Amino acid sequence: MPSPEFFRVLPVSNALKLLDERWQPQPQTESIATAAALDRILAAHIHSTEEVPAFRKSTVDGYALRAVDTFGASQSLPAFLQVNGELKMGEAPRFSVGAGEALLIHTGGMLPAGADAVVMVEHTQIAGADEIEVLRPVAPGENVIQAGEDVAAGSLVLPRGQRLRPQDIGGLLAVGIARLDVLRRPRLGILSCGDELLPPDAGVTPGKVRDINAYTLSALAERYGAQPIRFGIASDDFADYQRRAEEAFDACDILLLSAGSSVSTRDYTRDVINGLGQPGVLQHGLATKPGKPTIIALCEIKPVIGLPGNPVSALLVAWQLLPSLIARYVGQPLDPPRLVRARLSQRVASVTGREDWLAVRLTEGDDDMPMAQPIFGKSNLIFTLIGADGLLRLPLNTGGYDAGSLVDILLF
């Protein structure tokens, strides 16, 4: 007989709250190359051991000089300065600047001793072989980045918990941090179950289907920052299913079991999950379609999710669960969904007491508002999602939406 808890379905948010109240993630750290750390989470504060820039540098092409030598300069009464050479890029200056002198400098070049400003080349003109006219004054520090102006030695560069962006990678490398400690990506195990399942590269025989869930779920997990690990296909034999589940459970931080979460006598997932550790199953049944038979569990310190076997059901309910689980594991806020406002092309109905998700295709509308066209299909037809641009959420107890309604579409 099916478990009585299955009939007490909960909204997805409530079921996740049951898990959140009991789950204390214990992420591990690892050392990786900074250049390969995009989107990783810093495990510790990063302080600079040096200042950036390490020397005074010019922000323009022009002439390095003493600002005092330009005071009062104008178009009608320019300041005349002797040019004593050119500062080569990538080299320390071999000359200093004295009174009435200047050196040609390029953007990013190192200022010589004695110089405290740079006049832009546009504000000068050649007066002779080694002489220029300065046509406007410059202030001390003008067109110059001071040593340590970007980062001071010993200052905090990035805080613990920062998700590394492209500019963060550049900043870390600028201060010579070539390796760093980050949180290890959660290892997300995926075990499929069913005598009817074959590997994707196998030839299909009568009664058999290729297992695609393990691969769509892997791709989804990877997109949201987890490290997917596929553990193959368990048979419908309880002992084999339990053994394989235990092996996967020991090797991962979050475990997904695909198939066998509904209520028939052949569905062992609930018992398999309870055999992995306490407290076991927290909720069996979500108020969502597709995905009602989903199991939410915590075994020891690891979340375990029992997903439906139908490809669309498994993917869509995982889409509602995995981002939250992965973000919680690494201590990050959940990214806001990508939404687009659209006009519904036809009426869609919703059953009271559950949240419905419907695939939609977006087309050009007549009033510059995209048109959302529902794509109807059964929960084992993956190509209903392949032809879609996003999902329409029909909240609990709304009864649906009329044609022409403005709705938010969650983009894939």
Secondary structure in CASP SS format (residue, H / E / C, confidence):
PFRMAT SS
TARGET T0000
AUTHOR 0000-0000-0000
METHOD secondary structure of the structure
MODEL  1
M C 1.00
P C 1.00
S C 1.00
P H 1.00
E H 1.00
F H 1.00
F H 1.00
R C 1.00
V C 1.00
L E 1.00
P C 1.00
V H 1.00
S H 1.00
N H 1.00
A H 1.00
L H 1.00
K H 1.00
L H 1.00
L H 1.00
D H 1.00
E C 1.00
R C 1.00
W C 1.00
Q C 1.00
P C 1.00
Q C 1.00
P C 1.00
Q C 1.00
T E 1.00
E E 1.00
S E 1.00
I E 1.00
A E 1.00
T H 1.00
A H 1.00
A H 1.00
A C 1.00
L C 1.00
D C 1.00
R C 1.00
I E 1.00
L E 1.00
A C 1.00
A C 1.00
H C 1.00
I E 1.00
H E 1.00
S C 1.00
T C 1.00
E C 1.00
E C 1.00
V E 1.00
P C 1.00
A C 1.00
F C 1.00
R C 1.00
K E 1.00
S E 1.00
T C 1.00
V C 1.00
D C 1.00
G E 1.00
Y E 1.00
A E 1.00
L E 1.00
R C 1.00
A H 1.00
V H 1.00
D H 1.00
T H 1.00
F C 1.00
G C 1.00
A C 1.00
S C 1.00
Q C 1.00
S C 1.00
L C 1.00
P C 1.00
A E 1.00
F E 1.00
L E 1.00
Q E 1.00
V E 1.00
N E 1.00
G E 1.00
E E 1.00
L C 1.00
K C 1.00
M C 1.00
G C 1.00
E C 1.00
A C 1.00
P C 1.00
R C 1.00
F C 1.00
S C 1.00
V C 1.00
G C 1.00
A C 1.00
G C 1.00
E E 1.00
A E 1.00
L E 1.00
L E 1.00
I E 1.00
H C 1.00
T C 1.00
G C 1.00
G C 1.00
M E 1.00
L C 1.00
P C 1.00
A C 1.00
G C 1.00
A C 1.00
D C 1.00
A E 1.00
V E 1.00
V E 1.00
M E 1.00
V H 1.00
E H 1.00
H H 1.00
T E 1.00
Q E 1.00
I E 1.00
A E 1.00
G E 1.00
A C 1.00
D C 1.00
E E 1.00
I E 1.00
E E 1.00
V E 1.00
L C 1.00
R C 1.00
P C 1.00
V C 1.00
A C 1.00
P C 1.00
G C 1.00
E C 1.00
N C 1.00
V E 1.00
I E 1.00
Q C 1.00
A C 1.00
G C 1.00
E C 1.00
D C 1.00
V E 1.00
A C 1.00
A C 1.00
G C 1.00
S C 1.00
L E 1.00
V E 1.00
L E 1.00
P C 1.00
R C 1.00
G C 1.00
Q C 1.00
R E 1.00
L C 1.00
R C 1.00
P H 1.00
Q H 1.00
D H 1.00
I H 1.00
G H 1.00
G H 1.00
L H 1.00
L H 1.00
A H 1.00
V C 1.00
G C 1.00
I C 1.00
A C 1.00
R E 1.00
L E 1.00
D E 1.00
V E 1.00
L E 1.00
R C 1.00
R C 1.00
P C 1.00
R E 1.00
L E 1.00
G E 1.00
I E 1.00
L E 1.00
S E 1.00
C E 1.00
G C 1.00
D C 1.00
E C 1.00
L E 1.00
L E 1.00
P C 1.00
P C 1.00
D C 1.00
A C 1.00
G C 1.00
V C 1.00
T C 1.00
P C 1.00
G C 1.00
K C 1.00
V E 1.00
R E 1.00
D C 1.00
I C 1.00
N H 1.00
A H 1.00
Y H 1.00
T H 1.00
L H 1.00
S H 1.00
A H 1.00
L H 1.00
A H 1.00
E H 1.00
R H 1.00
Y C 1.00
G C 1.00
A C 1.00
Q E 1.00
P E 1.00
I E 1.00
R E 1.00
F E 1.00
G E 1.00
I E 1.00
A E 1.00
S C 1.00
D C 1.00
D C 1.00
F H 1.00
A H 1.00
D H 1.00
Y H 1.00
Q H 1.00
R H 1.00
R H 1.00
A H 1.00
E H 1.00
E H 1.00
A H 1.00
F H 1.00
D H 1.00
A H 1.00
C C 1.00
D C 1.00
I E 1.00
L E 1.00
L E 1.00
L E 1.00
S E 1.00
A C 1.00
G C 1.00
S C 1.00
S C 1.00
V C 1.00
S C 1.00
T C 1.00
R C 1.00
D C 1.00
Y C 1.00
T H 1.00
R H 1.00
D H 1.00
V H 1.00
I H 1.00
N H 1.00
G C 1.00
L C 1.00
G C 1.00
Q C 1.00
P E 1.00
G E 1.00
V E 1.00
L E 1.00
Q E 1.00
H E 1.00
G C 1.00
L E 1.00
A C 1.00
T E 1.00
K E 1.00
P C 1.00
G C 1.00
K C 1.00
P C 1.00
T C 1.00
I E 1.00
I E 1.00
A E 1.00
L E 1.00
C E 1.00
E C 1.00
I C 1.00
K E 1.00
P E 1.00
V E 1.00
I E 1.00
G E 1.00
L E 1.00
P C 1.00
G C 1.00
N C 1.00
P H 1.00
V H 1.00
S H 1.00
A H 1.00
L H 1.00
L H 1.00
V H 1.00
A H 1.00
W H 1.00
Q H 1.00
L H 1.00
L H 1.00
P H 1.00
S H 1.00
L H 1.00
I H 1.00
A H 1.00
R H 1.00
Y H 1.00
V C 1.00
G C 1.00
Q C 1.00
P C 1.00
L C 1.00
D C 1.00
P C 1.00
P C 1.00
R C 1.00
L E 1.00
V E 1.00
R E 1.00
A E 1.00
R E 1.00
L E 1.00
S C 1.00
Q C 1.00
R C 1.00
V E 1.00
A E 1.00
S C 1.00
V C 1.00
T C 1.00
G C 1.00
R C 1.00
E E 1.00
D E 1.00
W E 1.00
L E 1.00
A E 1.00
V E 1.00
R E 1.00
L E 1.00
T E 1.00
E C 1.00
G C 1.00
D C 1.00
D C 1.00
D C 1.00
M C 1.00
P C 1.00
M E 1.00
A E 1.00
Q E 1.00
P E 1.00
I C 1.00
F C 1.00
G C 1.00
K C 1.00
S C 1.00
N C 1.00
L C 1.00
I C 1.00
F H 1.00
T H 1.00
L H 1.00
I H 1.00
G C 1.00
A C 1.00
D C 1.00
G E 1.00
L E 1.00
L E 1.00
R E 1.00
L E 1.00
P C 1.00
L C 1.00
N C 1.00
T C 1.00
G C 1.00
G E 1.00
Y E 1.00
D C 1.00
A C 1.00
G C 1.00
S C 1.00
L E 1.00
V E 1.00
D E 1.00
I E 1.00
L E 1.00
L E 1.00
F C 1.00
END
